[in-house]
C-alpha cells in the first residue's frame, strides 16, 4: 500500500494567536498552572500505559 502523508503542526505561538483568550498551553508546553501538575500528568501517563481508565486527579 502506498499513501501520501501530510504532517500538520501548530506551534505554541500559533496556538496563542488562534486562541488569545485561553491559557491552556500548559498541556503542550509543560508549564503546569499548579505545583501538583507534574504529579497528575505522570499519574495519567501511568494509567494510560496500564490501560486504566480512572482519572488521575
The 8 nearest C-alpha neighbors of each residue, nearest first, counted from 0:
[[1, 2, 3, 4, 5, 6, 7, 8],
 [2, 0, 3, 4, 5, 6, 7, 8],
 [3, 1, 4, 0, 5, 6, 7, 8],
 [2, 4, 5, 1, 6, 0, 7, 8],
 [5, 3, 2, 6, 1, 7, 0, 8],
 [4, 6, 7, 3, 8, 2, 9, 1],
 [7, 5, 8, 4, 9, 3, 10, 2],
 [6, 8, 5, 9, 4, 10, 13, 14],
 [9, 7, 10, 6, 13, 11, 5, 14],
 [8, 10, 13, 14, 11, 7, 12, 17],
 [9, 11, 13, 12, 14, 8, 15, 27],
 [10, 12, 14, 13, 15, 9, 24, 27],
 [13, 11, 15, 10, 14, 16, 9, 17],
 [14, 12, 10, 16, 11, 15, 17, 9],
 [15, 13, 11, 17, 12, 16, 18, 10],
 [16, 14, 12, 19, 18, 13, 17, 11],
 [15, 17, 13, 14, 19, 18, 12, 11],
 [16, 18, 14, 15, 13, 19, 12, 20],
 [19, 17, 15, 16, 21, 20, 14, 22],
 [20, 18, 15, 16, 21, 17, 22, 14],
 [21, 19, 18, 22, 15, 17, 16, 23],
 [22, 20, 18, 19, 23, 15, 24, 14],
 [21, 23, 24, 20, 25, 19, 15, 18],
 [24, 22, 25, 21, 26, 27, 32, 31],
 [23, 25, 26, 27, 22, 28, 11, 30],
 [26, 24, 30, 28, 31, 29, 27, 23],
 [25, 27, 24, 28, 29, 23, 31, 30],
 [26, 28, 25, 24, 29, 11, 30, 23],
 [29, 27, 25, 30, 26, 24, 11, 31],
 [30, 28, 25, 31, 27, 26, 24, 37],
 [31, 29, 25, 28, 32, 26, 24, 27],
 [30, 32, 25, 36, 29, 33, 37, 34],
 [33, 31, 30, 36, 34, 25, 35, 23],
 [34, 32, 36, 35, 31, 37, 30, 38],
 [33, 35, 36, 32, 37, 31, 38, 39],
 [36, 34, 38, 33, 37, 39, 31, 32],
 [37, 35, 39, 31, 33, 38, 34, 40],
 [38, 36, 40, 39, 35, 41, 31, 34],
 [37, 39, 35, 41, 36, 40, 42, 34],
 [38, 40, 42, 36, 37, 41, 55, 43],
 [39, 41, 43, 37, 42, 38, 44, 36],
 [42, 40, 44, 38, 43, 39, 37, 45],
 [41, 43, 39, 45, 44, 40, 55, 38],
 [44, 42, 40, 55, 46, 41, 45, 39],
 [43, 45, 47, 41, 46, 42, 40, 48],
 [46, 44, 42, 48, 47, 43, 49, 41],
 [45, 47, 51, 43, 49, 44, 48, 50],
 [46, 48, 44, 50, 45, 49, 51, 43],
 [49, 47, 45, 46, 50, 44, 51, 43],
 [48, 50, 46, 51, 47, 45, 44, 52],
 [51, 49, 47, 48, 46, 52, 45, 53],
 [50, 52, 46, 49, 53, 47, 48, 45],
 [51, 53, 50, 54, 46, 47, 49, 55],
 [54, 52, 51, 55, 46, 43, 56, 47],
 [55, 53, 56, 52, 43, 46, 51, 42],
 [54, 56, 43, 42, 39, 53, 40, 46],
 [55, 54, 39, 43, 42, 53, 40, 38]]
